[in-house]
């Protein structure tokens, strides 16, 4: 009796596993979803960090040169204010002796370094906001089960923060690939709709290799059962 119950439990587990696999395979056959990274790419994290650190160095060096113009050039003098606080002046004295900053005058070199440092810092802040908002990120969903195409993108904060477009599969005429070779090469997949409308479905700023774009475009054309143009 115990052996029979174990067989039944094992059979139930196998059936549940097979049902799950069938559902997964069925979903793969009828639904395709391609994720778009957007601004959250490794290169953006890298450059935003480098620009932030570099601009801080520029601004700090230029700002410290302003204090050196107000102080004697000797690095051994202790400066005090009326309250007897030495921290700020001794800090810039140490910076002066470590960096050999006597060669930099506040005007015009230090002022320019402060200006470029401020611009770089603002640029890095803007870049970090783009990464935080993930502008351009989203996904493309092609659903044969419910007969629709969904193109979703994150935009800038405000009215167009969410860009969510829906089309029916009947509106699709073909898949078109545009390849522009050169210094700033571009490889884009377009969804060609009725009425001569074309919707780009590849991410901006993340060029795919020729092999990748050919594979993705051909897979999508076969999945939608439409013609492929441009290859």
HELIX and SHEET records of a PDB file:
HELIX    1   1 UNK A    2  UNK A   30  1                                  29    
HELIX    2   2 UNK A   42  UNK A   70  1                                  29    
HELIX    3   3 UNK A   87  UNK A   99  1                                  13    
HELIX    4   4 UNK A  101  UNK A  103  5                                   3    
HELIX    5   5 UNK A  106  UNK A  110  3                                   5    
HELIX    6   6 UNK A  111  UNK A  133  1                                  23    
HELIX    7   7 UNK A  169  UNK A  171  5                                   3    
HELIX    8   8 UNK A  210  UNK A  224  1                                  15    
SHEET    1   A 4 UNK A  31  UNK A  36  0                                        
SHEET    2   A 4 UNK A 138  UNK A 143 -1                                        
SHEET    3   A 4 UNK A 148  UNK A 154 -1                                        
SHEET    4   A 4 UNK A 162  UNK A 167 -1                                        
SHEET    1   B 4 UNK A 197  UNK A 200  0                                        
SHEET    2   B 4 UNK A 186  UNK A 193 -1                                        
SHEET    3   B 4 UNK A 172  UNK A 180 -1                                        
SHEET    4   B 4 UNK A 227  UNK A 229  1                                        
END                                                                             
